[in-house]
Amino acid sequence: MAIAVGAGWLYSVWVTLTGGGEVFHEAATVLASFVLLGHWFEMRARCGANEAIRTLLELAPPAAVVIRGGETVEIPTSEVQTGDLLAADILG
């Protein structure tokens, strides 16, 4: 991308200095502007997504109630393993 914009701009400068042909200053500028604008939109979306994930992680409870060996045990959520049977309080 940078090579294409740079080549167009350098060609335009050369043509301007030698006095012949068409110049592409505006094309190089518009192309670079669109790329930078797209990058800015991407960064805004990425920051918004990161903030949403951070908010969701804050909603996770610190502990979970697991049924192991017929007994309910409260453990940190980081210790919950695949296959654990979780107890849910549906009445609130």
N, C-alpha and C positions, 0 to 999 in steps of 0.2 A: 504494500500500500504506500509506504513512504517513498519507495523507489519510483512508483508511478507518478505521485504528486510532485516529487522533486524533479523528475525528468521533464514533466510538463512545464513546470515553473522555469527550470533552467533553459529549456528550449525557447520559451516565451521571452526570457531576458535576452537570449542570444539574438532572436529575431528583432527585438526592439532595438538593440544596439547596432545591428547590421542594417536595419531599415528595410526589411522585406518580409512578406508572408503574413500569415495570421498568428495572433498571439492567443495563449490559453491561460492567462492569469486568473480569470474568473472561474474557469473550470477547475483548476487546481485548488483555488480557495474554497469553492463550493464543495468539492469532494472532501477536502480536509475538514470542513465545517460539519458535514454530514457524519463523517466518521467520529469526530469528537462529540457531537450531539448524541449519537448512538451509544458511545462509551459512557456518557453522562447518564443516559436513561438506564443503562445496564447497572451502573453503580447504585443509582437510586433504588432500583428494584431489588438488588442484592442486599442493600442495607435494610430495606423494609422486610425482606424475607428473614434475614438474620434476627431482626428485632422480634418478629412474630414467633420464631422458634425459641428464642430466649424467654419470651412471655409464656409459651406453652410449657417449657421446662420448669418454670417457676410454679406452675399449677400442679405439678406432680406431688403427691403426698410423700412425706418423709418415710412413712412405714406402711407395710402391707400385712394383712392378716392371711396367713397361709394354713391350710389343713395338711398336717404331716403326721402320719401314724394315727389318724383318727382324732387328733387334738389340734386345736387352733393355736397358732403361735404367731406373735407379732415380730416381724423382722424388718430391717431397713430395705427399702425398695431396691437398692443396689444388689442385694443378696437373693432376689427372686430369680429362680432358674426356670428354664424351659421344662414344662411338664408339671410344675407346681400347681396345686389346686388352690385357688384364691377364694376366700370367703368374702361375700359382699353383703353389706347392710342395706337392703333394699327399702327399708322403712325410714331410713334417714337417721 
